[in-house]
Amino acid sequence: RAELAGYVGQQIGENIAAGQDTARKVVDGWLVSPGHCANLMSPGFRDLGAAYAMDPKSDAGIYWTAMFGAQQ
């Protein structure tokens, strides 16, 4: 995704979530997941992009993503 958006970085990470109805619930879930928490806490990441999308007809209804990066 980052590459498709034109982001050039030496390090990229992504956290995704689905179904949570608030950003707080998403972050709380990421904090207790070792891989997601590692992305959140990594001192190597300097850039962040985040978004959510809603589709009431989909299985989860709401989807969240956070992209982490460090430019070259």
mmCIF file of the N, C-alpha and C atoms, coordinates in Angstrom:
data_MODEL
# 
_entry.id   MODEL 
# 
loop_
_atom_site.group_PDB 
_atom_site.id 
_atom_site.type_symbol 
_atom_site.label_atom_id 
_atom_site.label_alt_id 
_atom_site.label_comp_id 
_atom_site.label_asym_id 
_atom_site.label_entity_id 
_atom_site.label_seq_id 
_atom_site.pdbx_PDB_ins_code 
_atom_site.Cartn_x 
_atom_site.Cartn_y 
_atom_site.Cartn_z 
_atom_site.occupancy 
_atom_site.B_iso_or_equiv 
_atom_site.pdbx_formal_charge 
_atom_site.auth_seq_id 
_atom_site.auth_comp_id 
_atom_site.auth_asym_id 
_atom_site.auth_atom_id 
_atom_site.pdbx_PDB_model_num 
ATOM 1   N N  . ARG A 1 1  ? 0.815   -1.199 0.000  1.00 0.00 ? 1  ARG A N  1 
ATOM 2   C CA . ARG A 1 1  ? 0.000   0.000  0.000  1.00 0.00 ? 1  ARG A CA 1 
ATOM 3   C C  . ARG A 1 1  ? 0.854   1.257  0.000  1.00 0.00 ? 1  ARG A C  1 
ATOM 4   N N  . ALA A 1 2  ? 1.866   1.285  0.825  1.00 0.00 ? 2  ALA A N  1 
ATOM 5   C CA . ALA A 1 2  ? 2.710   2.474  0.912  1.00 0.00 ? 2  ALA A CA 1 
ATOM 6   C C  . ALA A 1 2  ? 3.392   2.745  -0.425 1.00 0.00 ? 2  ALA A C  1 
ATOM 7   N N  . GLU A 1 3  ? 3.908   1.697  -1.024 1.00 0.00 ? 3  GLU A N  1 
ATOM 8   C CA . GLU A 1 3  ? 4.584   1.838  -2.312 1.00 0.00 ? 3  GLU A CA 1 
ATOM 9   C C  . GLU A 1 3  ? 3.615   2.333  -3.388 1.00 0.00 ? 3  GLU A C  1 
ATOM 10  N N  . LEU A 1 4  ? 2.413   1.781  -3.407 1.00 0.00 ? 4  LEU A N  1 
ATOM 11  C CA . LEU A 1 4  ? 1.402   2.205  -4.385 1.00 0.00 ? 4  LEU A CA 1 
ATOM 12  C C  . LEU A 1 4  ? 1.021   3.670  -4.212 1.00 0.00 ? 4  LEU A C  1 
ATOM 13  N N  . ALA A 1 5  ? 1.131   4.166  -2.992 1.00 0.00 ? 5  ALA A N  1 
ATOM 14  C CA . ALA A 1 5  ? 0.809   5.567  -2.711 1.00 0.00 ? 5  ALA A CA 1 
ATOM 15  C C  . ALA A 1 5  ? 1.991   6.495  -2.976 1.00 0.00 ? 5  ALA A C  1 
ATOM 16  N N  . GLY A 1 6  ? 3.133   5.926  -3.394 1.00 0.00 ? 6  GLY A N  1 
ATOM 17  C CA . GLY A 1 6  ? 4.300   6.736  -3.701 1.00 0.00 ? 6  GLY A CA 1 
ATOM 18  C C  . GLY A 1 6  ? 5.241   6.948  -2.534 1.00 0.00 ? 6  GLY A C  1 
ATOM 19  N N  . TYR A 1 7  ? 5.017   6.241  -1.437 1.00 0.00 ? 7  TYR A N  1 
ATOM 20  C CA . TYR A 1 7  ? 5.895   6.381  -0.275 1.00 0.00 ? 7  TYR A CA 1 
ATOM 21  C C  . TYR A 1 7  ? 7.164   5.579  -0.500 1.00 0.00 ? 7  TYR A C  1 
ATOM 22  N N  . VAL A 1 8  ? 8.300   6.224  -0.334 1.00 0.00 ? 8  VAL A N  1 
ATOM 23  C CA . VAL A 1 8  ? 9.593   5.559  -0.453 1.00 0.00 ? 8  VAL A CA 1 
ATOM 24  C C  . VAL A 1 8  ? 10.191  5.493  0.943  1.00 0.00 ? 8  VAL A C  1 
ATOM 25  N N  . GLY A 1 9  ? 10.312  4.296  1.456  1.00 0.00 ? 9  GLY A N  1 
ATOM 26  C CA . GLY A 1 9  ? 10.825  4.161  2.810  1.00 0.00 ? 9  GLY A CA 1 
ATOM 27  C C  . GLY A 1 9  ? 11.768  2.992  2.934  1.00 0.00 ? 9  GLY A C  1 
ATOM 28  N N  . GLN A 1 10 ? 12.592  3.045  3.954  1.00 0.00 ? 10 GLN A N  1 
ATOM 29  C CA . GLN A 1 10 ? 13.517  1.951  4.198  1.00 0.00 ? 10 GLN A CA 1 
ATOM 30  C C  . GLN A 1 10 ? 12.916  0.929  5.153  1.00 0.00 ? 10 GLN A C  1 
ATOM 31  N N  . GLN A 1 11 ? 11.852  1.315  5.834  1.00 0.00 ? 11 GLN A N  1 
ATOM 32  C CA . GLN A 1 11 ? 11.187  0.419  6.766  1.00 0.00 ? 11 GLN A CA 1 
ATOM 33  C C  . GLN A 1 11 ? 9.690   0.724  6.729  1.00 0.00 ? 11 GLN A C  1 
ATOM 34  N N  . ILE A 1 12 ? 8.874   -0.318 6.621  1.00 0.00 ? 12 ILE A N  1 
ATOM 35  C CA . ILE A 1 12 ? 7.420   -0.159 6.536  1.00 0.00 ? 12 ILE A CA 1 
ATOM 36  C C  . ILE A 1 12 ? 6.765   -1.153 7.493  1.00 0.00 ? 12 ILE A C  1 
ATOM 37  N N  . GLY A 1 13 ? 5.727   -0.719 8.174  1.00 0.00 ? 13 GLY A N  1 
ATOM 38  C CA . GLY A 1 13 ? 4.925   -1.608 9.017  1.00 0.00 ? 13 GLY A CA 1 
ATOM 39  C C  . GLY A 1 13 ? 3.457   -1.273 8.834  1.00 0.00 ? 13 GLY A C  1 
ATOM 40  N N  . GLU A 1 14 ? 2.599   -2.244 9.116  1.00 0.00 ? 14 GLU A N  1 
ATOM 41  C CA . GLU A 1 14 ? 1.163   -1.998 8.977  1.00 0.00 ? 14 GLU A CA 1 
ATOM 42  C C  . GLU A 1 14 ? 0.409   -2.724 10.086 1.00 0.00 ? 14 GLU A C  1 
ATOM 43  N N  . ASN A 1 15 ? -0.525  -2.040 10.692 1.00 0.00 ? 15 ASN A N  1 
ATOM 44  C CA . ASN A 1 15 ? -1.471  -2.641 11.624 1.00 0.00 ? 15 ASN A CA 1 
ATOM 45  C C  . ASN A 1 15 ? -2.854  -2.532 11.006 1.00 0.00 ? 15 ASN A C  1 
ATOM 46  N N  . ILE A 1 16 ? -3.619  -3.611 11.085 1.00 0.00 ? 16 ILE A N  1 
ATOM 47  C CA . ILE A 1 16 ? -4.998  -3.566 10.616 1.00 0.00 ? 16 ILE A CA 1 
ATOM 48  C C  . ILE A 1 16 ? -5.910  -4.118 11.703 1.00 0.00 ? 16 ILE A C  1 
ATOM 49  N N  . ALA A 1 17 ? -7.155  -3.712 11.666 1.00 0.00 ? 17 ALA A N  1 
ATOM 50  C CA . ALA A 1 17 ? -8.158  -4.201 12.611 1.00 0.00 ? 17 ALA A CA 1 
ATOM 51  C C  . ALA A 1 17 ? -9.514  -4.128 11.936 1.00 0.00 ? 17 ALA A C  1 
ATOM 52  N N  . ALA A 1 18 ? -10.461 -4.885 12.463 1.00 0.00 ? 18 ALA A N  1 
ATOM 53  C CA . ALA A 1 18 ? -11.811 -4.876 11.900 1.00 0.00 ? 18 ALA A CA 1 
ATOM 54  C C  . ALA A 1 18 ? -12.828 -5.142 13.004 1.00 0.00 ? 18 ALA A C  1 
ATOM 55  N N  . GLY A 1 19 ? -13.931 -4.432 12.925 1.00 0.00 ? 19 GLY A N  1 
ATOM 56  C CA . GLY A 1 19 ? -15.047 -4.683 13.818 1.00 0.00 ? 19 GLY A CA 1 
ATOM 57  C C  . GLY A 1 19 ? -15.154 -3.783 15.032 1.00 0.00 ? 19 GLY A C  1 
ATOM 58  N N  . GLN A 1 20 ? -14.055 -3.206 15.491 1.00 0.00 ? 20 GLN A N  1 
ATOM 59  C CA . GLN A 1 20 ? -14.105 -2.328 16.657 1.00 0.00 ? 20 GLN A CA 1 
ATOM 60  C C  . GLN A 1 20 ? -14.802 -1.027 16.279 1.00 0.00 ? 20 GLN A C  1 
ATOM 61  N N  . ASP A 1 21 ? -15.620 -0.503 17.196 1.00 0.00 ? 21 ASP A N  1 
ATOM 62  C CA . ASP A 1 21 ? -16.405 0.688  16.853 1.00 0.00 ? 21 ASP A CA 1 
ATOM 63  C C  . ASP A 1 21 ? -15.778 2.004  17.291 1.00 0.00 ? 21 ASP A C  1 
ATOM 64  N N  . THR A 1 22 ? -14.611 1.962  17.939 1.00 0.00 ? 22 THR A N  1 
ATOM 65  C CA . THR A 1 22 ? -13.914 3.204  18.296 1.00 0.00 ? 22 THR A CA 1 
ATOM 66  C C  . THR A 1 22 ? -12.414 3.031  18.088 1.00 0.00 ? 22 THR A C  1 
ATOM 67  N N  . ALA A 1 23 ? -11.746 4.146  17.843 1.00 0.00 ? 23 ALA A N  1 
ATOM 68  C CA . ALA A 1 23 ? -10.285 4.113  17.695 1.00 0.00 ? 23 ALA A CA 1 
ATOM 69  C C  . ALA A 1 23 ? -9.633  3.631  18.987 1.00 0.00 ? 23 ALA A C  1 
ATOM 70  N N  . ARG A 1 24 ? -10.196 3.991  20.115 1.00 0.00 ? 24 ARG A N  1 
ATOM 71  C CA . ARG A 1 24 ? -9.641  3.576  21.411 1.00 0.00 ? 24 ARG A CA 1 
ATOM 72  C C  . ARG A 1 24 ? -9.606  2.051  21.523 1.00 0.00 ? 24 ARG A C  1 
ATOM 73  N N  . LYS A 1 25 ? -10.688 1.398  21.120 1.00 0.00 ? 25 LYS A N  1 
ATOM 74  C CA . LYS A 1 25 ? -10.733 -0.066 21.165 1.00 0.00 ? 25 LYS A CA 1 
ATOM 75  C C  . LYS A 1 25 ? -9.700  -0.678 20.227 1.00 0.00 ? 25 LYS A C  1 
ATOM 76  N N  . VAL A 1 26 ? -9.502  -0.062 19.083 1.00 0.00 ? 26 VAL A N  1 
ATOM 77  C CA . VAL A 1 26 ? -8.501  -0.551 18.132 1.00 0.00 ? 26 VAL A CA 1 
ATOM 78  C C  . VAL A 1 26 ? -7.109  -0.476 18.751 1.00 0.00 ? 26 VAL A C  1 
ATOM 79  N N  . VAL A 1 27 ? -6.754  0.681  19.276 1.00 0.00 ? 27 VAL A N  1 
ATOM 80  C CA . VAL A 1 27 ? -5.418  0.860  19.857 1.00 0.00 ? 27 VAL A CA 1 
ATOM 81  C C  . VAL A 1 27 ? -5.236  -0.044 21.072 1.00 0.00 ? 27 VAL A C  1 
ATOM 82  N N  . ASP A 1 28 ? -6.252  -0.168 21.906 1.00 0.00 ? 28 ASP A N  1 
ATOM 83  C CA . ASP A 1 28 ? -6.154  -1.077 23.056 1.00 0.00 ? 28 ASP A CA 1 
ATOM 84  C C  . ASP A 1 28 ? -5.854  -2.500 22.594 1.00 0.00 ? 28 ASP A C  1 
ATOM 85  N N  . GLY A 1 29 ? -6.490  -2.936 21.520 1.00 0.00 ? 29 GLY A N  1 
ATOM 86  C CA . GLY A 1 29 ? -6.223  -4.266 20.978 1.00 0.00 ? 29 GLY A CA 1 
ATOM 87  C C  . GLY A 1 29 ? -4.815  -4.394 20.428 1.00 0.00 ? 29 GLY A C  1 
ATOM 88  N N  . TRP A 1 30 ? -4.359  -3.372 19.739 1.00 0.00 ? 30 TRP A N  1 
ATOM 89  C CA . TRP A 1 30 ? -3.000  -3.399 19.202 1.00 0.00 ? 30 TRP A CA 1 
ATOM 90  C C  . TRP A 1 30 ? -1.957  -3.426 20.313 1.00 0.00 ? 30 TRP A C  1 
ATOM 91  N N  . LEU A 1 31 ? -2.220  -2.746 21.405 1.00 0.00 ? 31 LEU A N  1 
ATOM 92  C CA . LEU A 1 31 ? -1.247  -2.696 22.499 1.00 0.00 ? 31 LEU A CA 1 
ATOM 93  C C  . LEU A 1 31 ? -1.039  -4.049 23.174 1.00 0.00 ? 31 LEU A C  1 
ATOM 94  N N  . VAL A 1 32 ? -2.029  -4.925 23.149 1.00 0.00 ? 32 VAL A N  1 
ATOM 95  C CA . VAL A 1 32 ? -1.873  -6.245 23.776 1.00 0.00 ? 32 VAL A CA 1 
ATOM 96  C C  . VAL A 1 32 ? -1.441  -7.320 22.776 1.00 0.00 ? 32 VAL A C  1 
ATOM 97  N N  . SER A 1 33 ? -1.279  -6.949 21.524 1.00 0.00 ? 33 SER A N  1 
ATOM 98  C CA . SER A 1 33 ? -0.797  -7.869 20.494 1.00 0.00 ? 33 SER A CA 1 
ATOM 99  C C  . SER A 1 33 ? 0.687   -7.588 20.257 1.00 0.00 ? 33 SER A C  1 
ATOM 100 N N  . PRO A 1 34 ? 1.571   -8.561 20.520 1.00 0.00 ? 34 PRO A N  1 
ATOM 101 C CA . PRO A 1 34 ? 3.009   -8.290 20.413 1.00 0.00 ? 34 PRO A CA 1 
ATOM 102 C C  . PRO A 1 34 ? 3.450   -7.673 19.082 1.00 0.00 ? 34 PRO A C  1 
ATOM 103 N N  . GLY A 1 35 ? 2.975   -8.194 17.972 1.00 0.00 ? 35 GLY A N  1 
ATOM 104 C CA . GLY A 1 35 ? 3.390   -7.662 16.672 1.00 0.00 ? 35 GLY A CA 1 
ATOM 105 C C  . GLY A 1 35 ? 2.880   -6.256 16.419 1.00 0.00 ? 35 GLY A C  1 
ATOM 106 N N  . HIS A 1 36 ? 1.612   -6.024 16.738 1.00 0.00 ? 36 HIS A N  1 
ATOM 107 C CA . HIS A 1 36 ? 1.037   -4.692 16.550 1.00 0.00 ? 36 HIS A CA 1 
ATOM 108 C C  . HIS A 1 36 ? 1.692   -3.676 17.491 1.00 0.00 ? 36 HIS A C  1 
ATOM 109 N N  . CYS A 1 37 ? 1.903   -4.096 18.737 1.00 0.00 ? 37 CYS A N  1 
ATOM 110 C CA . CYS A 1 37 ? 2.534   -3.200 19.714 1.00 0.00 ? 37 CYS A CA 1 
ATOM 111 C C  . CYS A 1 37 ? 3.956   -2.839 19.281 1.00 0.00 ? 37 CYS A C  1 
ATOM 112 N N  . ALA A 1 38 ? 4.661   -3.801 18.701 1.00 0.00 ? 38 ALA A N  1 
ATOM 113 C CA . ALA A 1 38 ? 6.027   -3.530 18.227 1.00 0.00 ? 38 ALA A CA 1 
ATOM 114 C C  . ALA A 1 38 ? 6.019   -2.422 17.181 1.00 0.00 ? 38 ALA A C  1 
ATOM 115 N N  . ASN A 1 39 ? 5.045   -2.435 16.279 1.00 0.00 ? 39 ASN A N  1 
ATOM 116 C CA . ASN A 1 39 ? 4.946   -1.354 15.293 1.00 0.00 ? 39 ASN A CA 1 
ATOM 117 C C  . ASN A 1 39 ? 4.669   -0.019 15.971 1.00 0.00 ? 39 ASN A C  1 
ATOM 118 N N  . LEU A 1 40 ? 3.738   -0.008 16.917 1.00 0.00 ? 40 LEU A N  1 
ATOM 119 C CA . LEU A 1 40 ? 3.392   1.239  17.610 1.00 0.00 ? 40 LEU A CA 1 
ATOM 120 C C  . LEU A 1 40 ? 4.576   1.830  18.370 1.00 0.00 ? 40 LEU A C  1 
ATOM 121 N N  . MET A 1 41 ? 5.383   0.976  18.964 1.00 0.00 ? 41 MET A N  1 
ATOM 122 C CA . MET A 1 41 ? 6.454   1.438  19.850 1.00 0.00 ? 41 MET A CA 1 
ATOM 123 C C  . MET A 1 41 ? 7.824   1.543  19.185 1.00 0.00 ? 41 MET A C  1 
ATOM 124 N N  . SER A 1 42 ? 7.935   1.123  17.945 1.00 0.00 ? 42 SER A N  1 
ATOM 125 C CA . SER A 1 42 ? 9.235   1.105  17.277 1.00 0.00 ? 42 SER A CA 1 
ATOM 126 C C  . SER A 1 42 ? 9.819   2.509  17.132 1.00 0.00 ? 42 SER A C  1 
ATOM 127 N N  . PRO A 1 43 ? 11.017  2.732  17.662 1.00 0.00 ? 43 PRO A N  1 
ATOM 128 C CA . PRO A 1 43 ? 11.654  4.039  17.491 1.00 0.00 ? 43 PRO A CA 1 
ATOM 129 C C  . PRO A 1 43 ? 12.149  4.260  16.061 1.00 0.00 ? 43 PRO A C  1 
ATOM 130 N N  . GLY A 1 44 ? 12.155  3.198  15.256 1.00 0.00 ? 44 GLY A N  1 
ATOM 131 C CA . GLY A 1 44 ? 12.605  3.324  13.874 1.00 0.00 ? 44 GLY A CA 1 
ATOM 132 C C  . GLY A 1 44 ? 11.584  3.957  12.947 1.00 0.00 ? 44 GLY A C  1 
ATOM 133 N N  . PHE A 1 45 ? 10.327  3.920  13.335 1.00 0.00 ? 45 PHE A N  1 
ATOM 134 C CA . PHE A 1 45 ? 9.282   4.525  12.508 1.00 0.00 ? 45 PHE A CA 1 
ATOM 135 C C  . PHE A 1 45 ? 9.150   6.002  12.832 1.00 0.00 ? 45 PHE A C  1 
ATOM 136 N N  . ARG A 1 46 ? 9.150   6.817  11.799 1.00 0.00 ? 46 ARG A N  1 
ATOM 137 C CA . ARG A 1 46 ? 9.040   8.272  11.963 1.00 0.00 ? 46 ARG A CA 1 
ATOM 138 C C  . ARG A 1 46 ? 7.778   8.843  11.320 1.00 0.00 ? 46 ARG A C  1 
ATOM 139 N N  . ASP A 1 47 ? 7.149   8.074  10.444 1.00 0.00 ? 47 ASP A N  1 
ATOM 140 C CA . ASP A 1 47 ? 5.975   8.547  9.713  1.00 0.00 ? 47 ASP A CA 1 
ATOM 141 C C  . ASP A 1 47 ? 4.785   7.637  10.011 1.00 0.00 ? 47 ASP A C  1 
ATOM 142 N N  . LEU A 1 48 ? 3.599   8.216  9.975  1.00 0.00 ? 48 LEU A N  1 
ATOM 143 C CA . LEU A 1 48 ? 2.379   7.464  10.252 1.00 0.00 ? 48 LEU A CA 1 
ATOM 144 C C  . LEU A 1 48 ? 1.260   7.936  9.342  1.00 0.00 ? 48 LEU A C  1 
ATOM 145 N N  . GLY A 1 49 ? 0.528   6.997  8.807  1.00 0.00 ? 49 GLY A N  1 
ATOM 146 C CA . GLY A 1 49 ? -0.716  7.281  8.098  1.00 0.00 ? 49 GLY A CA 1 
ATOM 147 C C  . GLY A 1 49 ? -1.776  6.357  8.662  1.00 0.00 ? 49 GLY A C  1 
ATOM 148 N N  . ALA A 1 50 ? -2.952  6.877  8.928  1.00 0.00 ? 50 ALA A N  1 
ATOM 149 C CA . ALA A 1 50 ? -4.015  6.057  9.512  1.00 0.00 ? 50 ALA A CA 1 
ATOM 150 C C  . ALA A 1 50 ? -5.346  6.379  8.851  1.00 0.00 ? 50 ALA A C  1 
ATOM 151 N N  . ALA A 1 51 ? -6.214  5.381  8.798  1.00 0.00 ? 51 ALA A N  1 
ATOM 152 C CA . ALA A 1 51 ? -7.531  5.578  8.193  1.00 0.00 ? 51 ALA A CA 1 
ATOM 153 C C  . ALA A 1 51 ? -8.489  4.502  8.678  1.00 0.00 ? 51 ALA A C  1 
ATOM 154 N N  . TYR A 1 52 ? -9.771  4.777  8.475  1.00 0.00 ? 52 TYR A N  1 
ATOM 155 C CA . TYR A 1 52 ? -10.780 3.751  8.690  1.00 0.00 ? 52 TYR A CA 1 
ATOM 156 C C  . TYR A 1 52 ? -11.825 3.861  7.590  1.00 0.00 ? 52 TYR A C  1 
ATOM 157 N N  . ALA A 1 53 ? -12.514 2.771  7.361  1.00 0.00 ? 53 ALA A N  1 
ATOM 158 C CA . ALA A 1 53 ? -13.582 2.743  6.358  1.00 0.00 ? 53 ALA A CA 1 
ATOM 159 C C  . ALA A 1 53 ? -14.749 1.954  6.925  1.00 0.00 ? 53 ALA A C  1 
ATOM 160 N N  . MET A 1 54 ? -15.941 2.412  6.607  1.00 0.00 ? 54 MET A N  1 
ATOM 161 C CA . MET A 1 54 ? -17.145 1.741  7.092  1.00 0.00 ? 54 MET A CA 1 
ATOM 162 C C  . MET A 1 54 ? -17.936 1.165  5.917  1.00 0.00 ? 54 MET A C  1 
ATOM 163 N N  . ASP A 1 55 ? -18.435 -0.040 6.121  1.00 0.00 ? 55 ASP A N  1 
ATOM 164 C CA . ASP A 1 55 ? -19.322 -0.683 5.152  1.00 0.00 ? 55 ASP A CA 1 
ATOM 165 C C  . ASP A 1 55 ? -20.298 -1.551 5.940  1.00 0.00 ? 55 ASP A C  1 
ATOM 166 N N  . PRO A 1 56 ? -21.462 -1.025 6.264  1.00 0.00 ? 56 PRO A N  1 
ATOM 167 C CA . PRO A 1 56 ? -22.420 -1.761 7.082  1.00 0.00 ? 56 PRO A CA 1 
ATOM 168 C C  . PRO A 1 56 ? -22.840 -3.112 6.489  1.00 0.00 ? 56 PRO A C  1 
ATOM 169 N N  . LYS A 1 57 ? -22.647 -3.282 5.199  1.00 0.00 ? 57 LYS A N  1 
ATOM 170 C CA . LYS A 1 57 ? -23.035 -4.542 4.553  1.00 0.00 ? 57 LYS A CA 1 
ATOM 171 C C  . LYS A 1 57 ? -21.930 -5.598 4.619  1.00 0.00 ? 57 LYS A C  1 
ATOM 172 N N  . SER A 1 58 ? -20.747 -5.223 5.098  1.00 0.00 ? 58 SER A N  1 
ATOM 173 C CA . SER A 1 58 ? -19.630 -6.166 5.168  1.00 0.00 ? 58 SER A CA 1 
ATOM 174 C C  . SER A 1 58 ? -19.696 -6.973 6.465  1.00 0.00 ? 58 SER A C  1 
ATOM 175 N N  . ASP A 1 59 ? -18.855 -7.983 6.558  1.00 0.00 ? 59 ASP A N  1 
ATOM 176 C CA . ASP A 1 59 ? -18.839 -8.837 7.749  1.00 0.00 ? 59 ASP A CA 1 
ATOM 177 C C  . ASP A 1 59 ? -18.494 -8.072 9.022  1.00 0.00 ? 59 ASP A C  1 
ATOM 178 N N  . ALA A 1 60 ? -17.464 -7.238 8.976  1.00 0.00 ? 60 ALA A N  1 
ATOM 179 C CA . ALA A 1 60 ? -17.006 -6.534 10.181 1.00 0.00 ? 60 ALA A CA 1 
ATOM 180 C C  . ALA A 1 60 ? -17.644 -5.158 10.342 1.00 0.00 ? 60 ALA A C  1 
ATOM 181 N N  . GLY A 1 61 ? -18.080 -4.565 9.261  1.00 0.00 ? 61 GLY A N  1 
ATOM 182 C CA . GLY A 1 61 ? -18.735 -3.259 9.336  1.00 0.00 ? 61 GLY A CA 1 
ATOM 183 C C  . GLY A 1 61 ? -17.800 -2.069 9.320  1.00 0.00 ? 61 GLY A C  1 
ATOM 184 N N  . ILE A 1 62 ? -16.649 -2.192 9.968  1.00 0.00 ? 62 ILE A N  1 
ATOM 185 C CA . ILE A 1 62 ? -15.681 -1.094 10.023 1.00 0.00 ? 62 ILE A CA 1 
ATOM 186 C C  . ILE A 1 62 ? -14.274 -1.682 10.005 1.00 0.00 ? 62 ILE A C  1 
ATOM 187 N N  . TYR A 1 63 ? -13.383 -1.010 9.297  1.00 0.00 ? 63 TYR A N  1 
ATOM 188 C CA . TYR A 1 63 ? -12.015 -1.491 9.107  1.00 0.00 ? 63 TYR A CA 1 
ATOM 189 C C  . TYR A 1 63 ? -11.047 -0.354 9.401  1.00 0.00 ? 63 TYR A C  1 
ATOM 190 N N  . TRP A 1 64 ? -9.940  -0.690 10.027 1.00 0.00 ? 64 TRP A N  1 
ATOM 191 C CA . TRP A 1 64 ? -8.941  0.291  10.460 1.00 0.00 ? 64 TRP A CA 1 
ATOM 192 C C  . TRP A 1 64 ? -7.566  -0.113 9.945  1.00 0.00 ? 64 TRP A C  1 
ATOM 193 N N  . THR A 1 65 ? -6.749  0.865  9.624  1.00 0.00 ? 65 THR A N  1 
ATOM 194 C CA . THR A 1 65 ? -5.363  0.580  9.260  1.00 0.00 ? 65 THR A CA 1 
ATOM 195 C C  . THR A 1 65 ? -4.452  1.707  9.735  1.00 0.00 ? 65 THR A C  1 
ATOM 196 N N  . ALA A 1 66 ? -3.258  1.334  10.094 1.00 0.00 ? 66 ALA A N  1 
ATOM 197 C CA . ALA A 1 66 ? -2.203  2.303  10.406 1.00 0.00 ? 66 ALA A CA 1 
ATOM 198 C C  . ALA A 1 66 ? -0.952  1.838  9.673  1.00 0.00 ? 66 ALA A C  1 
ATOM 199 N N  . MET A 1 67 ? -0.356  2.737  8.923  1.00 0.00 ? 67 MET A N  1 
ATOM 200 C CA . MET A 1 67 ? 0.884   2.449  8.201  1.00 0.00 ? 67 MET A CA 1 
ATOM 201 C C  . MET A 1 67 ? 2.013   3.220  8.875  1.00 0.00 ? 67 MET A C  1 
ATOM 202 N N  . PHE A 1 68 ? 3.107   2.534  9.111  1.00 0.00 ? 68 PHE A N  1 
ATOM 203 C CA . PHE A 1 68 ? 4.272   3.125  9.763  1.00 0.00 ? 68 PHE A CA 1 
ATOM 204 C C  . PHE A 1 68 ? 5.442   3.090  8.794  1.00 0.00 ? 68 PHE A C  1 
ATOM 205 N N  . GLY A 1 69 ? 6.292   4.100  8.842  1.00 0.00 ? 69 GLY A N  1 
ATOM 206 C CA . GLY A 1 69 ? 7.423   4.101  7.937  1.00 0.00 ? 69 GLY A CA 1 
ATOM 207 C C  . GLY A 1 69 ? 8.564   4.975  8.406  1.00 0.00 ? 69 GLY A C  1 
ATOM 208 N N  . ALA A 1 70 ? 9.666   4.800  7.724  1.00 0.00 ? 70 ALA A N  1 
ATOM 209 C CA . ALA A 1 70 ? 10.848  5.637  7.904  1.00 0.00 ? 70 ALA A CA 1 
ATOM 210 C C  . ALA A 1 70 ? 11.411  5.874  6.515  1.00 0.00 ? 70 ALA A C  1 
ATOM 211 N N  . GLN A 1 71 ? 11.454  7.130  6.094  1.00 0.00 ? 71 GLN A N  1 
ATOM 212 C CA . GLN A 1 71 ? 11.941  7.435  4.754  1.00 0.00 ? 71 GLN A CA 1 
ATOM 213 C C  . GLN A 1 71 ? 13.439  7.240  4.667  1.00 0.00 ? 71 GLN A C  1 
ATOM 214 N N  . GLN A 1 72 ? 13.873  7.001  3.438  1.00 0.00 ? 72 GLN A N  1 
ATOM 215 C CA . GLN A 1 72 ? 15.302  6.778  3.200  1.00 0.00 ? 72 GLN A CA 1 
ATOM 216 C C  . GLN A 1 72 ? 16.083  8.050  3.352  1.00 0.00 ? 72 GLN A C  1 
# 
